[in-house]
Amino acid sequence: MTHDFFVMLSKSWGLFYLIFLFGIAVAYALWPANKEKFDRAAKSIFHDQDEK
C-alpha cells in the first residue's frame, strides 16, 4: 500500500462519496414533509423584524 494507491482511492471513492452526500442533502431539502419547517424558518426572519 503506497501513497499513490491512497491518492487513487481517495480521488475515485471520494468523488462518489461527495455525490452521495449531495444527493442526500438535496433529497432532504426537497422532501415534502420538510416544507412546513422550511417555510416557517423563512418567514421567522420577517416575523422578528415586524415585532420591533
KOLLUMGU-239172 format. One record per atom (N, C-alpha, C, O): residue number from 1; chain; atom name; y, z, x. Coordinates in nm, 3 decimals. Each point is the difference from the previous one (the first is absolute). Layout:
<recs>
  nr kette atom       y       z       x
 NUM     A   CA       Y       Z       X
...
</recs>
This chain:
<recs>
  nr kette atom       y       z       x
   1     A    N  -0.117   0.000   0.084
   1     A   CA   0.117   0.000  -0.084
   1     A    C   0.124   0.000   0.089
   1     A    O   0.033   0.098   0.067
   2     A    N   0.032  -0.210  -0.068
   2     A   CA   0.117  -0.016   0.083
   2     A    C   0.126   0.006  -0.085
   2     A    O  -0.005   0.005  -0.123
   3     A    N   0.115  -0.007   0.191
   3     A   CA   0.129   0.001  -0.067
   3     A    C   0.016  -0.126  -0.085
   3     A    O   0.054   0.005  -0.110
   4     A    N  -0.099  -0.118   0.161
   4     A   CA   0.011  -0.127  -0.073
   4     A    C  -0.079   0.005  -0.132
   4     A    O   0.043  -0.058  -0.100
   5     A    N  -0.155   0.125   0.101
   5     A   CA  -0.079   0.013  -0.123
   5     A    C   0.078   0.077  -0.106
   5     A    O   0.003  -0.040  -0.117
   6     A    N   0.060   0.149   0.156
   6     A   CA   0.076   0.080  -0.095
   6     A    C   0.127  -0.072  -0.047
   6     A    O   0.042   0.018  -0.114
   7     A    N   0.017  -0.099   0.199
   7     A   CA   0.115  -0.080  -0.041
   7     A    C  -0.042  -0.101  -0.104
   7     A    O   0.068  -0.016  -0.101
   8     A    N  -0.180  -0.053   0.124
   8     A   CA  -0.050  -0.098  -0.096
   8     A    C  -0.037   0.068  -0.132
   8     A    O   0.028  -0.052  -0.108
   9     A    N  -0.091   0.167   0.117
   9     A   CA  -0.040   0.074  -0.120
   9     A    C   0.123   0.043  -0.080
   9     A    O   0.002  -0.013  -0.123
  10     A    N   0.099   0.063   0.190
  10     A   CA   0.119   0.046  -0.072
  10     A    C   0.078  -0.115  -0.060
  10     A    O   0.058   0.014  -0.108
  11     A    N  -0.056  -0.129   0.176
  11     A   CA   0.072  -0.115  -0.055
  11     A    C  -0.070  -0.057  -0.122
  11     A    O   0.066  -0.038  -0.096
  12     A    N  -0.196   0.033   0.096
  12     A   CA  -0.071  -0.060  -0.113
  12     A    C  -0.014   0.099  -0.116
  12     A    O   0.041  -0.032  -0.111
  13     A    N  -0.096   0.149   0.135
  13     A   CA  -0.021   0.095  -0.110
  13     A    C   0.129   0.068  -0.042
  13     A    O   0.013   0.040  -0.116
  14     A    N   0.081  -0.026   0.206
  14     A   CA   0.128   0.059  -0.036
  14     A    C   0.075  -0.084  -0.101
  14     A    O   0.065   0.053  -0.090
  15     A    N  -0.074  -0.184   0.104
  15     A   CA   0.064  -0.090  -0.096
  15     A    C  -0.061   0.017  -0.138
  15     A    O   0.073   0.011  -0.099
  16     A    N  -0.205  -0.009   0.090
  16     A   CA  -0.066   0.019  -0.129
  16     A    C   0.030   0.136  -0.059
  16     A    O   0.013   0.014  -0.122
  17     A    N  -0.003   0.087   0.206
  17     A   CA   0.033   0.135  -0.045
  17     A    C   0.140   0.003  -0.063
  17     A    O   0.020   0.059  -0.106
  18     A    N   0.077  -0.122   0.171
  18     A   CA   0.136  -0.002  -0.053
  18     A    C   0.010  -0.082  -0.128
  18     A    O   0.073   0.037  -0.092
  19     A    N  -0.147  -0.148   0.084
  19     A   CA  -0.002  -0.080  -0.123
  19     A    C  -0.060   0.082  -0.113
  19     A    O   0.049  -0.004  -0.113
  20     A    N  -0.154   0.078   0.141
  20     A   CA  -0.064   0.085  -0.100
  20     A    C   0.096   0.109  -0.049
  20     A    O   0.011   0.023  -0.120
  21     A    N   0.058   0.044   0.212
  21     A   CA   0.096   0.104  -0.039
  21     A    C   0.116  -0.058  -0.080
  21     A    O   0.048   0.062  -0.095
  22     A    N  -0.001  -0.182   0.132
  22     A   CA   0.106  -0.065  -0.074
  22     A    C  -0.046  -0.031  -0.142
  22     A    O   0.076   0.018  -0.095
  23     A    N  -0.200  -0.065   0.080
  23     A   CA  -0.055  -0.029  -0.132
  23     A    C  -0.008   0.125  -0.086
  23     A    O   0.029  -0.005  -0.120
  24     A    N  -0.067   0.117   0.179
  24     A   CA  -0.005   0.127  -0.074
  24     A    C   0.140   0.041  -0.044
  24     A    O   0.018   0.044  -0.113
  25     A    N   0.081  -0.058   0.200
  25     A   CA   0.137   0.038  -0.034
  25     A    C   0.055  -0.087  -0.112
  25     A    O   0.067   0.050  -0.090
  26     A    N  -0.094  -0.178   0.094
  26     A   CA   0.048  -0.091  -0.105
  26     A    C  -0.070   0.030  -0.132
  26     A    O   0.063   0.001  -0.105
  27     A    N  -0.194   0.022   0.111
  27     A   CA  -0.073   0.033  -0.122
  27     A    C   0.051   0.129  -0.062
  27     A    O   0.011   0.011  -0.122
  28     A    N   0.020   0.089   0.206
  28     A   CA   0.053   0.126  -0.052
  28     A    C   0.137  -0.021  -0.065
  28     A    O   0.028   0.056  -0.106
  29     A    N   0.054  -0.137   0.169
  29     A   CA   0.135  -0.023  -0.053
  29     A    C  -0.003  -0.079  -0.131
  29     A    O   0.086   0.019  -0.085
  30     A    N  -0.183  -0.108   0.070
  30     A   CA  -0.005  -0.085  -0.119
  30     A    C  -0.097   0.050  -0.106
  30     A    O  -0.016  -0.064  -0.104
  31     A    N  -0.049   0.177   0.128
  31     A   CA  -0.096   0.054  -0.097
  31     A    C   0.075   0.040  -0.127
  31     A    O   0.099   0.073   0.007
  32     A    N  -0.145  -0.119  -0.123
  32     A   CA   0.074   0.027  -0.125
  32     A    C   0.020   0.148  -0.030
  32     A    O   0.101   0.036  -0.060
  33     A    N  -0.191   0.049   0.098
  33     A   CA   0.014   0.143  -0.029
  33     A    C   0.115   0.064   0.078
  33     A    O   0.048   0.106  -0.040
  34     A    N  -0.004  -0.167   0.148
  34     A   CA   0.108   0.056   0.082
  34     A    C   0.138  -0.047  -0.044
  34     A    O   0.100   0.045   0.055
  35     A    N  -0.092  -0.133  -0.153
  35     A   CA   0.128  -0.057  -0.042
  35     A    C   0.096   0.108  -0.048
  35     A    O   0.117   0.000   0.039
  36     A    N  -0.164   0.091  -0.121
  36     A   CA   0.088   0.104  -0.053
  36     A    C   0.054   0.090   0.112
  36     A    O   0.117   0.038  -0.002
  37     A    N  -0.201  -0.005   0.097
  37     A   CA   0.043   0.085   0.111
  37     A    C   0.108  -0.070   0.084
  37     A    O   0.098   0.063   0.039
  38     A    N  -0.117  -0.191  -0.010
  38     A   CA   0.098  -0.073   0.079
  38     A    C   0.129  -0.024  -0.078
  38     A    O   0.108   0.006   0.058
  39     A    N  -0.118  -0.032  -0.187
  39     A   CA   0.120  -0.016  -0.081
  39     A    C   0.081   0.129  -0.006
  39     A    O   0.123  -0.002   0.010
  40     A    N  -0.192   0.113  -0.025
  40     A   CA   0.067   0.131  -0.004
  40     A    C   0.069   0.028   0.134
  40     A    O   0.111   0.052   0.002
  41     A    N  -0.177  -0.086   0.108
  41     A   CA   0.060   0.023   0.132
  41     A    C   0.121  -0.089   0.021
  41     A    O   0.099   0.042   0.060
  42     A    N  -0.105  -0.165  -0.109
  42     A   CA   0.113  -0.091   0.016
  42     A    C   0.120   0.044  -0.083
  42     A    O   0.114  -0.013   0.044
  43     A    N  -0.138   0.066  -0.162
  43     A   CA   0.109   0.043  -0.088
  43     A    C   0.053   0.138   0.036
  43     A    O   0.112   0.034  -0.038
  44     A    N  -0.189   0.045   0.112
  44     A   CA   0.044   0.135   0.033
  44     A    C   0.122  -0.002   0.091
  44     A    O   0.080   0.094  -0.002
  45     A    N  -0.065  -0.197   0.080
  45     A   CA   0.117  -0.010   0.088
  45     A    C   0.127  -0.011  -0.084
  45     A    O   0.099   0.067   0.028
  46     A    N  -0.102  -0.151  -0.130
  46     A   CA   0.116  -0.016  -0.086
  46     A    C   0.021   0.122  -0.089
  46     A    O   0.114   0.033  -0.033
  47     A    N  -0.221   0.032  -0.006
  47     A   CA   0.010   0.120  -0.083
  47     A    C   0.071   0.112   0.076
  47     A    O   0.081   0.072  -0.059
  48     A    N  -0.109  -0.057   0.188
  48     A   CA   0.067   0.101   0.080
  48     A    C   0.148  -0.028   0.015
  48     A    O   0.079   0.093   0.002
  49     A    N  -0.040  -0.219   0.008
  49     A   CA   0.141  -0.035   0.015
  49     A    C   0.077   0.022  -0.130
  49     A    O   0.119   0.032   0.004
  50     A    N  -0.183  -0.047  -0.118
  50     A   CA   0.068   0.018  -0.127
  50     A    C   0.033   0.148  -0.027
  50     A    O   0.094   0.028  -0.075
  51     A    N  -0.167   0.064   0.134
  51     A   CA   0.021   0.143  -0.026
  51     A    C   0.123   0.053   0.071
  51     A    O   0.052   0.106  -0.037
  52     A    N  -0.003  -0.175   0.139
  52     A   CA   0.113   0.052   0.079
  52     A    C   0.131  -0.024  -0.066
  52     A    O   0.104   0.038   0.054
</recs>
